[in-house]
Amino acid sequence: MNLKRLVHVYPSAFDLEHPIPLALGIHKQLTDGFKPGCAYRLLGGYTKRRKYLQAVVAPDSYRINLDGSVAGPVSAEHARFALRQLRKTKSAARTRSEEVLARPVLTLTKRNEAIQ
């Protein structure tokens, strides 16, 4: 089971490139061959993606059902939570890139010295 299958089965609700926030409790609506635990994990992977979080934070964003119909607006609380998640991932990525830059560079000369 993967996200591509979700996109194939529910094209009105799932778009990997241009996601729209999903209705709350939508995991309960997934019935077409998805086991409950598997559907829940798939949705978790989908909703934690950066593009999805950006869609939740977007002004005047709304939630949709599996058929693409509007389920209601995204609450300010959920938008704030998504913004915090985006900031966390951005700072984590910055920290990782700083760690990579801080690593000593092993030049060919140092490498040859280390081998001998």
Summary of the structure (lengths in Angstrom):
residues: 116
radius of gyration: 20.4
end to end distance: 50.8
largest distance: 68.5
contacts: 275
relative contact order: 0.13
helix: 56%
strand: 7%
